[in-house]
Amino acid sequence: MKKCIICSVPAAFSIKDSSDFYCQECAEENFDSVEYLQKIEGPYDGAPKIPLSPSDAGQADLI
Ligand SMILES: [Zn+2]
């Protein structure tokens, strides 16, 4: 887990062209805009979403 270089909490952003990491709070303090920052994707962000029974909408088995 990357840590904020200022307060050592888990970092949410990395700096482009740099190996510095910042948390949300410190990033906002040190940069007027987060445009210079790259958001670090959390380990769970890429989890696939489970679709909600798509067949239910179009297929009704009427007895
Ligand atoms: Zn911080």
N, CA, C, O and the ligand as a Tripos MOL2 file, in Angstrom:
@<TRIPOS>MOLECULE
protein
  253   251    64     0     0
PROTEIN
NO_CHARGES

@<TRIPOS>ATOM
      1 N           0.8460   -1.2010    0.0000 N.3       1 MET1
      2 CA          0.0000    0.0000    0.0000 C.3       1 MET1
      3 C           0.8750    1.2440    0.0000 C.2       1 MET1
      4 O           1.7440    1.3910    0.8590 O.2       1 MET1
      5 N           0.6550    2.1300   -0.9470 N.am      2 LYS2
      6 CA          1.3900    3.3850   -0.9990 C.3       2 LYS2
      7 C           0.9000    4.3180    0.0930 C.2       2 LYS2
      8 O          -0.2840    4.3460    0.4270 O.2       2 LYS2
      9 N           1.8470    5.0880    0.6480 N.am      3 LYS3
     10 CA          1.4660    6.0030    1.7230 C.3       3 LYS3
     11 C           1.7530    7.4340    1.3380 C.2       3 LYS3
     12 O           2.6700    7.7240    0.5700 O.2       3 LYS3
     13 N           0.9420    8.3260    1.8940 N.am      4 CYS4
     14 CA          1.1330    9.7580    1.7090 C.3       4 CYS4
     15 C           2.5150   10.1490    2.2360 C.2       4 CYS4
     16 O           2.8910    9.7650    3.3440 O.2       4 CYS4
     17 N           3.2710   10.9170    1.4390 N.am      5 ILE5
     18 CA          4.6260   11.2940    1.8550 C.3       5 ILE5
     19 C           4.6040   12.3420    2.9550 C.2       5 ILE5
     20 O           5.6390   12.6230    3.5590 O.2       5 ILE5
     21 N           3.4590   12.9140    3.2210 N.am      6 ILE6
     22 CA          3.3600   13.9490    4.2490 C.3       6 ILE6
     23 C           2.8480   13.3950    5.5710 C.2       6 ILE6
     24 O           3.4560   13.6080    6.6210 O.2       6 ILE6
     25 N           1.7360   12.6900    5.5150 N.am      7 CYS7
     26 CA          1.1310   12.2570    6.7790 C.3       7 CYS7
     27 C           1.0780   10.7330    6.9210 C.2       7 CYS7
     28 O           0.5890   10.2170    7.9260 O.2       7 CYS7
     29 N           1.5790   10.0210    5.9190 N.am      8 SER8
     30 CA          1.7520    8.5700    6.0190 C.3       8 SER8
     31 C           0.4680    7.7530    6.1080 C.2       8 SER8
     32 O           0.5000    6.5720    6.4550 O.2       8 SER8
     33 N          -0.6320    8.3680    5.8000 N.am      9 VAL9
     34 CA         -1.8500    7.5700    5.6920 C.3       9 VAL9
     35 C          -1.8720    6.9500    4.2880 C.2       9 VAL9
     36 O          -1.1450    7.4120    3.4090 O.2       9 VAL9
     37 N          -2.6800    5.9260    4.0610 N.am     10 PRO10
     38 CA         -2.7460    5.3290    2.7290 C.3      10 PRO10
     39 C          -3.0530    6.3800    1.6630 C.2      10 PRO10
     40 O          -4.0030    7.1520    1.7930 O.2      10 PRO10
     41 N          -2.2410    6.4000    0.6180 N.am     11 ALA11
     42 CA         -2.3560    7.4380   -0.3950 C.3      11 ALA11
     43 C          -3.4780    7.1440   -1.3820 C.2      11 ALA11
     44 O          -3.7680    5.9900   -1.6990 O.2      11 ALA11
     45 N          -4.0990    8.2170   -1.8580 N.am     12 ALA12
     46 CA         -5.1580    8.0700   -2.8430 C.3      12 ALA12
     47 C          -4.6840    8.5420   -4.2100 C.2      12 ALA12
     48 O          -5.2860    8.2120   -5.2320 O.2      12 ALA12
     49 N          -3.5910    9.3260   -4.2240 N.am     13 PHE13
     50 CA         -3.1290    9.8880   -5.4860 C.3      13 PHE13
     51 C          -1.6270    9.7220   -5.6400 C.2      13 PHE13
     52 O          -0.8860    9.7190   -4.6560 O.2      13 PHE13
     53 N          -1.1870    9.5830   -6.8800 N.am     14 SER14
     54 CA          0.2310    9.6470   -7.1850 C.3      14 SER14
     55 C           0.4530   10.8450   -8.0960 C.2      14 SER14
     56 O          -0.4650   11.2960   -8.7820 O.2      14 SER14
     57 N           1.6880   11.3580   -8.0960 N.am     15 ILE15
     58 CA          2.0100   12.5060   -8.9210 C.3      15 ILE15
     59 C           2.5650   12.0220  -10.2460 C.2      15 ILE15
     60 O           3.4340   11.1500  -10.2940 O.2      15 ILE15
     61 N           2.0550   12.5950  -11.3120 N.am     16 LYS16
     62 CA          2.5620   12.2290  -12.6300 C.3      16 LYS16
     63 C           4.0460   12.5630  -12.7320 C.2      16 LYS16
     64 O           4.5000   13.5790  -12.2060 O.2      16 LYS16
     65 N           4.7920   11.7030  -13.4090 N.am     17 ASP17
     66 CA          6.2240   11.9000  -13.5960 C.3      17 ASP17
     67 C           6.9730   11.9790  -12.2770 C.2      17 ASP17
     68 O           8.0200   12.6210  -12.1950 O.2      17 ASP17
     69 N           6.4530   11.3400  -11.2590 N.am     18 SER18
     70 CA          7.0890   11.3650   -9.9520 C.3      18 SER18
     71 C           6.7020   10.1040   -9.1960 C.2      18 SER18
     72 O           5.7690    9.3980   -9.5770 O.2      18 SER18
     73 N           7.4320    9.8310   -8.1210 N.am     19 SER19
     74 CA          7.0830    8.6810   -7.3080 C.3      19 SER19
     75 C           6.4930    9.1260   -5.9730 C.2      19 SER19
     76 O           6.4540    8.3650   -5.0070 O.2      19 SER19
     77 N           6.0340   10.3840   -5.9450 N.am     20 ASP20
     78 CA          5.4290   10.8970   -4.7220 C.3      20 ASP20
     79 C           3.9650   10.4890   -4.6420 C.2      20 ASP20
     80 O           3.2620   10.4060   -5.6490 O.2      20 ASP20
     81 N           3.5350   10.2400   -3.4280 N.am     21 PHE21
     82 CA          2.1450    9.8540   -3.2170 C.3      21 PHE21
     83 C           1.5170   10.7620   -2.1760 C.2      21 PHE21
     84 O           2.1690   11.1770   -1.2180 O.2      21 PHE21
     85 N           0.2610   11.0590   -2.3730 N.am     22 TYR22
     86 CA         -0.4630   11.9170   -1.4460 C.3      22 TYR22
     87 C          -1.8340   11.3420   -1.1460 C.2      22 TYR22
     88 O          -2.4410   10.6610   -1.9730 O.2      22 TYR22
     89 N          -2.3100   11.6360    0.0710 N.am     23 CYS23
     90 CA         -3.6970   11.3160    0.3750 C.3      23 CYS23
     91 C          -4.5620   12.4390   -0.2040 C.2      23 CYS23
     92 O          -4.0560   13.4600   -0.6700 O.2      23 CYS23
     93 N          -5.8460   12.2280   -0.1610 N.am     24 GLN24
     94 CA         -6.7720   13.2200   -0.7080 C.3      24 GLN24
     95 C          -6.5610   14.5950   -0.0770 C.2      24 GLN24
     96 O          -6.5120   15.6070   -0.7760 O.2      24 GLN24
     97 N          -6.4370   14.6230    1.2310 N.am     25 GLU25
     98 CA         -6.3390   15.8790    1.9600 C.3      25 GLU25
     99 C          -5.0720   16.6410    1.5950 C.2      25 GLU25
    100 O          -5.1220   17.8320    1.2870 O.2      25 GLU25
    101 N          -3.9320   15.9460    1.6330 N.am     26 CYS26
    102 CA         -2.6660   16.6020    1.3310 C.3      26 CYS26
    103 C          -2.5790   16.9860   -0.1440 C.2      26 CYS26
    104 O          -1.9700   17.9980   -0.4900 O.2      26 CYS26
    105 N          -3.1680   16.2060   -0.9810 N.am     27 ALA27
    106 CA         -3.1610   16.5310   -2.4070 C.3      27 ALA27
    107 C          -3.8890   17.8460   -2.6490 C.2      27 ALA27
    108 O          -3.4340   18.6900   -3.4210 O.2      27 ALA27
    109 N          -5.0170   18.0040   -1.9850 N.am     28 GLU28
    110 CA         -5.7870   19.2380   -2.1650 C.3      28 GLU28
    111 C          -5.0650   20.4360   -1.5550 C.2      28 GLU28
    112 O          -5.2000   21.5600   -2.0370 O.2      28 GLU28
    113 N          -4.2950   20.1910   -0.4890 N.am     29 GLU29
    114 CA         -3.5570   21.2790    0.1400 C.3      29 GLU29
    115 C          -2.3800   21.7280   -0.7160 C.2      29 GLU29
    116 O          -2.0690   22.9160   -0.7960 O.2      29 GLU29
    117 N          -1.7330   20.7610   -1.3510 N.am     30 ASN30
    118 CA         -0.5020   21.0650   -2.0670 C.3      30 ASN30
    119 C          -0.7130   21.3850   -3.5450 C.2      30 ASN30
    120 O           0.1670   21.9370   -4.2060 O.2      30 ASN30
    121 N          -1.8620   21.0380   -4.0370 N.am     31 PHE31
    122 CA         -2.1430   21.3110   -5.4370 C.3      31 PHE31
    123 C          -3.5020   21.9780   -5.5480 C.2      31 PHE31
    124 O          -4.4810   21.5530   -4.9350 O.2      31 PHE31
    125 N          -3.5330   23.0440   -6.3550 N.am     32 ASP32
    126 CA         -4.8050   23.7210   -6.5520 C.3      32 ASP32
    127 C          -5.7900   22.8350   -7.2880 C.2      32 ASP32
    128 O          -7.0050   22.9390   -7.1160 O.2      32 ASP32
    129 N          -5.2350   21.9620   -8.1120 N.am     33 SER33
    130 CA         -6.0860   21.0810   -8.8960 C.3      33 SER33
    131 C          -5.5350   19.6740   -8.8450 C.2      33 SER33
    132 O          -4.3240   19.4760   -8.7400 O.2      33 SER33
    133 N          -6.4100   18.7080   -8.9160 N.am     34 VAL34
    134 CA         -5.9480   17.3220   -8.9080 C.3      34 VAL34
    135 C          -5.6300   16.8480  -10.3240 C.2      34 VAL34
    136 O          -5.4260   15.6590  -10.5650 O.2      34 VAL34
    137 N          -5.5930   17.8050  -11.2550 N.am     35 GLU35
    138 CA         -5.2780   17.4450  -12.6350 C.3      35 GLU35
    139 C          -3.8690   16.8770  -12.7570 C.2      35 GLU35
    140 O          -3.5690   16.1020  -13.6660 O.2      35 GLU35
    141 N          -3.0130   17.2800  -11.8230 N.am     36 TYR36
    142 CA         -1.6290   16.8160  -11.8630 C.3      36 TYR36
    143 C          -1.4770   15.4520  -11.2100 C.2      36 TYR36
    144 O          -0.4050   14.8480  -11.2230 O.2      36 TYR36
    145 N          -2.5700   14.9900  -10.6440 N.am     37 LEU37
    146 CA         -2.5060   13.7640   -9.8610 C.3      37 LEU37
    147 C          -3.1740   12.6110  -10.5980 C.2      37 LEU37
    148 O          -4.1030   12.7890  -11.3860 O.2      37 LEU37
    149 N          -2.6660   11.4440  -10.3090 N.am     38 GLN38
    150 CA         -3.2950   10.2530  -10.8510 C.3      38 GLN38
    151 C          -3.8930    9.4680   -9.6980 C.2      38 GLN38
    152 O          -3.2110    9.1380   -8.7280 O.2      38 GLN38
    153 N          -5.1670    9.1790   -9.8230 N.am     39 LYS39
    154 CA         -5.8240    8.4660   -8.7450 C.3      39 LYS39
    155 C          -5.3490    7.0140   -8.7100 C.2      39 LYS39
    156 O          -5.2660    6.3390   -9.7360 O.2      39 LYS39
    157 N          -5.0470    6.5670   -7.5180 N.am     40 ILE40
    158 CA         -4.6170    5.1890   -7.3520 C.3      40 ILE40
    159 C          -5.8570    4.3080   -7.2380 C.2      40 ILE40
    160 O          -6.7330    4.5380   -6.4040 O.2      40 ILE40
    161 N          -5.9050    3.3110   -8.0840 N.am     41 GLU41
    162 CA         -7.0500    2.4180   -8.0400 C.3      41 GLU41
    163 C          -6.9310    1.4720   -6.8660 C.2      41 GLU41
    164 O          -5.8920    0.8410   -6.6660 O.2      41 GLU41
    165 N          -7.9700    1.3760   -6.1080 N.am     42 GLY42
    166 CA         -7.9760    0.4560   -4.9810 C.3      42 GLY42
    167 C          -8.0340   -0.9830   -5.4600 C.2      42 GLY42
    168 O          -8.4170   -1.2450   -6.6000 O.2      42 GLY42
    169 N          -7.6570   -1.9150   -4.6000 N.am     43 PRO43
    170 CA         -7.6230   -3.3210   -4.9870 C.3      43 PRO43
    171 C          -9.0000   -3.8860   -5.3100 C.2      43 PRO43
    172 O          -9.1090   -4.9080   -5.9870 O.2      43 PRO43
    173 N         -10.0370   -3.2360   -4.8370 N.am     44 TYR44
    174 CA        -11.3690   -3.7840   -5.0330 C.3      44 TYR44
    175 C         -12.1330   -3.0750   -6.1350 C.2      44 TYR44
    176 O         -13.2500   -3.4650   -6.4740 O.2      44 TYR44
    177 N         -11.5230   -2.0150   -6.7040 N.am     45 ASP45
    178 CA        -12.2480   -1.2530   -7.7150 C.3      45 ASP45
    179 C         -12.4950   -2.0490   -8.9810 C.2      45 ASP45
    180 O         -13.4480   -1.7810   -9.7130 O.2      45 ASP45
    181 N         -11.6460   -3.0160   -9.2380 N.am     46 GLY46
    182 CA        -11.7550   -3.7580  -10.4910 C.3      46 GLY46
    183 C         -12.6610   -4.9700  -10.4100 C.2      46 GLY46
    184 O         -12.7690   -5.7300  -11.3730 O.2      46 GLY46
    185 N         -13.3100   -5.1590   -9.2790 N.am     47 ALA47
    186 CA        -14.1670   -6.3270   -9.1220 C.3      47 ALA47
    187 C         -15.3200   -6.2910  -10.1170 C.2      47 ALA47
    188 O         -15.9800   -5.2640  -10.2720 O.2      47 ALA47
    189 N         -15.5540   -7.3810  -10.7730 N.am     48 PRO48
    190 CA        -16.6370   -7.4130  -11.7620 C.3      48 PRO48
    191 C         -17.9990   -7.2750  -11.0870 C.2      48 PRO48
    192 O         -18.2330   -7.8020  -10.0000 O.2      48 PRO48
    193 N         -18.8790   -6.5590  -11.7580 N.am     49 LYS49
    194 CA        -20.2140   -6.3910  -11.2010 C.3      49 LYS49
    195 C         -21.0990   -7.5430  -11.6640 C.2      49 LYS49
    196 O         -21.0370   -7.9770  -12.8140 O.2      49 LYS49
    197 N         -21.8940   -8.0100  -10.7690 N.am     50 ILE50
    198 CA        -22.7800   -9.1220  -11.1070 C.3      50 ILE50
    199 C         -24.0390   -8.5820  -11.7710 C.2      50 ILE50
    200 O         -24.7670   -7.7910  -11.1720 O.2      50 ILE50
    201 N         -24.2980   -9.0020  -12.9980 N.am     51 PRO51
    202 CA        -25.4890   -8.5100  -13.7000 C.3      51 PRO51
    203 C         -26.7650   -9.0380  -13.0620 C.2      51 PRO51
    204 O         -26.8070  -10.1410  -12.5180 O.2      51 PRO51
    205 N         -27.8000   -8.2140  -13.1480 N.am     52 LEU52
    206 CA        -29.0800   -8.6170  -12.5690 C.3      52 LEU52
    207 C         -29.8870   -9.3530  -13.6230 C.2      52 LEU52
    208 O         -30.3560   -8.7510  -14.5880 O.2      52 LEU52
    209 N         -30.0450  -10.6250  -13.4410 N.am     53 SER53
    210 CA        -30.8080  -11.5070  -14.3320 C.3      53 SER53
    211 C         -31.3460  -10.8360  -15.5830 C.2      53 SER53
    212 O         -32.5200  -10.4660  -15.6170 O.2      53 SER53
    213 N         -30.5340  -10.6700  -16.6010 N.am     54 PRO54
    214 CA        -30.9880   -9.9690  -17.8100 C.3      54 PRO54
    215 C         -32.0860  -10.7170  -18.5420 C.2      54 PRO54
    216 O         -32.8480  -10.1030  -19.2880 O.2      54 PRO54
    217 N         -32.1890  -12.0020  -18.3540 N.am     55 SER55
    218 CA        -33.1800  -12.7790  -19.0980 C.3      55 SER55
    219 C         -34.5880  -12.5740  -18.5710 C.2      55 SER55
    220 O         -35.5650  -12.8620  -19.2620 O.2      55 SER55
    221 N         -34.6900  -12.0830  -17.3640 N.am     56 ASP56
    222 CA        -36.0160  -11.9140  -16.7790 C.3      56 ASP56
    223 C         -36.8630  -10.9050  -17.5320 C.2      56 ASP56
    224 O         -38.0860  -11.0340  -17.5980 O.2      56 ASP56
    225 N         -36.2090   -9.8990  -18.1000 N.am     57 ALA57
    226 CA        -36.9400   -8.8310  -18.7380 C.3      57 ALA57
    227 C         -37.5810   -9.2700  -20.0500 C.2      57 ALA57
    228 O         -38.7240   -8.9140  -20.3370 O.2      57 ALA57
    229 N         -36.8470  -10.0400  -20.8420 N.am     58 GLY58
    230 CA        -37.3350  -10.3570  -22.1850 C.3      58 GLY58
    231 C         -37.9970  -11.7190  -22.3170 C.2      58 GLY58
    232 O         -38.6780  -11.9880  -23.3060 O.2      58 GLY58
    233 N         -37.8060  -12.5540  -21.3500 N.am     59 GLN59
    234 CA        -38.3420  -13.9050  -21.4920 C.3      59 GLN59
    235 C         -39.3130  -14.2220  -20.3510 C.2      59 GLN59
    236 O         -38.8940  -14.4810  -19.2230 O.2      59 GLN59
    237 N         -40.5620  -14.1990  -20.6470 N.am     60 ALA60
    238 CA        -41.5600  -14.5470  -19.6410 C.3      60 ALA60
    239 C         -42.2010  -15.8760  -20.0340 C.2      60 ALA60
    240 O         -42.8510  -15.9910  -21.0730 O.2      60 ALA60
    241 N         -42.0050  -16.8520  -19.1950 N.am     61 ASP61
    242 CA        -42.5800  -18.1530  -19.4810 C.3      61 ASP61
    243 C         -44.0030  -18.2150  -18.9210 C.2      61 ASP61
    244 O         -44.2190  -18.4740  -17.7370 O.2      61 ASP61
    245 N         -44.9520  -17.9700  -19.8050 N.am     62 LEU62
    246 CA        -46.3360  -17.9920  -19.3500 C.3      62 LEU62
    247 C         -46.8910  -19.4000  -19.4840 C.2      62 LEU62
    248 O         -46.7520  -20.0450  -20.5230 O.2      62 LEU62
    249 N         -47.4980  -19.8460  -18.4540 N.am     63 ILE63
    250 CA        -48.0700  -21.1920  -18.4850 C.3      63 ILE63
    251 C         -49.5790  -21.0980  -18.7520 C.2      63 ILE63
    252 O         -50.2600  -22.1210  -18.8180 O.2      63 ILE63
    253 ZN         -1.5130   13.1560    3.6010 Zn       64 ZN64
@<TRIPOS>BOND
     1     1     2 1
     2     2     3 1
     3     3     4 2
     4     3     5 am
     5     5     6 1
     6     6     7 1
     7     7     8 2
     8     7     9 am
     9     9    10 1
    10    10    11 1
    11    11    12 2
    12    11    13 am
    13    13    14 1
    14    14    15 1
    15    15    16 2
    16    15    17 am
    17    17    18 1
    18    18    19 1
    19    19    20 2
    20    19    21 am
    21    21    22 1
    22    22    23 1
    23    23    24 2
    24    23    25 am
    25    25    26 1
    26    26    27 1
    27    27    28 2
    28    27    29 am
    29    29    30 1
    30    30    31 1
    31    31    32 2
    32    31    33 am
    33    33    34 1
    34    34    35 1
    35    35    36 2
    36    35    37 am
    37    37    38 1
    38    38    39 1
    39    39    40 2
    40    39    41 am
    41    41    42 1
    42    42    43 1
    43    43    44 2
    44    43    45 am
    45    45    46 1
    46    46    47 1
    47    47    48 2
    48    47    49 am
    49    49    50 1
    50    50    51 1
    51    51    52 2
    52    51    53 am
    53    53    54 1
    54    54    55 1
    55    55    56 2
    56    55    57 am
    57    57    58 1
    58    58    59 1
    59    59    60 2
    60    59    61 am
    61    61    62 1
    62    62    63 1
    63    63    64 2
    64    63    65 am
    65    65    66 1
    66    66    67 1
    67    67    68 2
    68    67    69 am
    69    69    70 1
    70    70    71 1
    71    71    72 2
    72    71    73 am
    73    73    74 1
    74    74    75 1
    75    75    76 2
    76    75    77 am
    77    77    78 1
    78    78    79 1
    79    79    80 2
    80    79    81 am
    81    81    82 1
    82    82    83 1
    83    83    84 2
    84    83    85 am
    85    85    86 1
    86    86    87 1
    87    87    88 2
    88    87    89 am
    89    89    90 1
    90    90    91 1
    91    91    92 2
    92    91    93 am
    93    93    94 1
    94    94    95 1
    95    95    96 2
    96    95    97 am
    97    97    98 1
    98    98    99 1
    99    99   100 2
   100    99   101 am
   101   101   102 1
   102   102   103 1
   103   103   104 2
   104   103   105 am
   105   105   106 1
   106   106   107 1
   107   107   108 2
   108   107   109 am
   109   109   110 1
   110   110   111 1
   111   111   112 2
   112   111   113 am
   113   113   114 1
   114   114   115 1
   115   115   116 2
   116   115   117 am
   117   117   118 1
   118   118   119 1
   119   119   120 2
   120   119   121 am
   121   121   122 1
   122   122   123 1
   123   123   124 2
   124   123   125 am
   125   125   126 1
   126   126   127 1
   127   127   128 2
   128   127   129 am
   129   129   130 1
   130   130   131 1
   131   131   132 2
   132   131   133 am
   133   133   134 1
   134   134   135 1
   135   135   136 2
   136   135   137 am
   137   137   138 1
   138   138   139 1
   139   139   140 2
   140   139   141 am
   141   141   142 1
   142   142   143 1
   143   143   144 2
   144   143   145 am
   145   145   146 1
   146   146   147 1
   147   147   148 2
   148   147   149 am
   149   149   150 1
   150   150   151 1
   151   151   152 2
   152   151   153 am
   153   153   154 1
   154   154   155 1
   155   155   156 2
   156   155   157 am
   157   157   158 1
   158   158   159 1
   159   159   160 2
   160   159   161 am
   161   161   162 1
   162   162   163 1
   163   163   164 2
   164   163   165 am
   165   165   166 1
   166   166   167 1
   167   167   168 2
   168   167   169 am
   169   169   170 1
   170   170   171 1
   171   171   172 2
   172   171   173 am
   173   173   174 1
   174   174   175 1
   175   175   176 2
   176   175   177 am
   177   177   178 1
   178   178   179 1
   179   179   180 2
   180   179   181 am
   181   181   182 1
   182   182   183 1
   183   183   184 2
   184   183   185 am
   185   185   186 1
   186   186   187 1
   187   187   188 2
   188   187   189 am
   189   189   190 1
   190   190   191 1
   191   191   192 2
   192   191   193 am
   193   193   194 1
   194   194   195 1
   195   195   196 2
   196   195   197 am
   197   197   198 1
   198   198   199 1
   199   199   200 2
   200   199   201 am
   201   201   202 1
   202   202   203 1
   203   203   204 2
   204   203   205 am
   205   205   206 1
   206   206   207 1
   207   207   208 2
   208   207   209 am
   209   209   210 1
   210   210   211 1
   211   211   212 2
   212   211   213 am
   213   213   214 1
   214   214   215 1
   215   215   216 2
   216   215   217 am
   217   217   218 1
   218   218   219 1
   219   219   220 2
   220   219   221 am
   221   221   222 1
   222   222   223 1
   223   223   224 2
   224   223   225 am
   225   225   226 1
   226   226   227 1
   227   227   228 2
   228   227   229 am
   229   229   230 1
   230   230   231 1
   231   231   232 2
   232   231   233 am
   233   233   234 1
   234   234   235 1
   235   235   236 2
   236   235   237 am
   237   237   238 1
   238   238   239 1
   239   239   240 2
   240   239   241 am
   241   241   242 1
   242   242   243 1
   243   243   244 2
   244   243   245 am
   245   245   246 1
   246   246   247 1
   247   247   248 2
   248   247   249 am
   249   249   250 1
   250   250   251 1
   251   251   252 2
@<TRIPOS>SUBSTRUCTURE
     1 MET1         2 RESIDUE 1 A MET
     2 LYS2         6 RESIDUE 1 A LYS
     3 LYS3        10 RESIDUE 1 A LYS
     4 CYS4        14 RESIDUE 1 A CYS
     5 ILE5        18 RESIDUE 1 A ILE
     6 ILE6        22 RESIDUE 1 A ILE
     7 CYS7        26 RESIDUE 1 A CYS
     8 SER8        30 RESIDUE 1 A SER
     9 VAL9        34 RESIDUE 1 A VAL
    10 PRO10       38 RESIDUE 1 A PRO
    11 ALA11       42 RESIDUE 1 A ALA
    12 ALA12       46 RESIDUE 1 A ALA
    13 PHE13       50 RESIDUE 1 A PHE
    14 SER14       54 RESIDUE 1 A SER
    15 ILE15       58 RESIDUE 1 A ILE
    16 LYS16       62 RESIDUE 1 A LYS
    17 ASP17       66 RESIDUE 1 A ASP
    18 SER18       70 RESIDUE 1 A SER
    19 SER19       74 RESIDUE 1 A SER
    20 ASP20       78 RESIDUE 1 A ASP
    21 PHE21       82 RESIDUE 1 A PHE
    22 TYR22       86 RESIDUE 1 A TYR
    23 CYS23       90 RESIDUE 1 A CYS
    24 GLN24       94 RESIDUE 1 A GLN
    25 GLU25       98 RESIDUE 1 A GLU
    26 CYS26      102 RESIDUE 1 A CYS
    27 ALA27      106 RESIDUE 1 A ALA
    28 GLU28      110 RESIDUE 1 A GLU
    29 GLU29      114 RESIDUE 1 A GLU
    30 ASN30      118 RESIDUE 1 A ASN
    31 PHE31      122 RESIDUE 1 A PHE
    32 ASP32      126 RESIDUE 1 A ASP
    33 SER33      130 RESIDUE 1 A SER
    34 VAL34      134 RESIDUE 1 A VAL
    35 GLU35      138 RESIDUE 1 A GLU
    36 TYR36      142 RESIDUE 1 A TYR
    37 LEU37      146 RESIDUE 1 A LEU
    38 GLN38      150 RESIDUE 1 A GLN
    39 LYS39      154 RESIDUE 1 A LYS
    40 ILE40      158 RESIDUE 1 A ILE
    41 GLU41      162 RESIDUE 1 A GLU
    42 GLY42      166 RESIDUE 1 A GLY
    43 PRO43      170 RESIDUE 1 A PRO
    44 TYR44      174 RESIDUE 1 A TYR
    45 ASP45      178 RESIDUE 1 A ASP
    46 GLY46      182 RESIDUE 1 A GLY
    47 ALA47      186 RESIDUE 1 A ALA
    48 PRO48      190 RESIDUE 1 A PRO
    49 LYS49      194 RESIDUE 1 A LYS
    50 ILE50      198 RESIDUE 1 A ILE
    51 PRO51      202 RESIDUE 1 A PRO
    52 LEU52      206 RESIDUE 1 A LEU
    53 SER53      210 RESIDUE 1 A SER
    54 PRO54      214 RESIDUE 1 A PRO
    55 SER55      218 RESIDUE 1 A SER
    56 ASP56      222 RESIDUE 1 A ASP
    57 ALA57      226 RESIDUE 1 A ALA
    58 GLY58      230 RESIDUE 1 A GLY
    59 GLN59      234 RESIDUE 1 A GLN
    60 ALA60      238 RESIDUE 1 A ALA
    61 ASP61      242 RESIDUE 1 A ASP
    62 LEU62      246 RESIDUE 1 A LEU
    63 ILE63      250 RESIDUE 1 A ILE
    64 ZN64       253 GROUP 0 **** ****
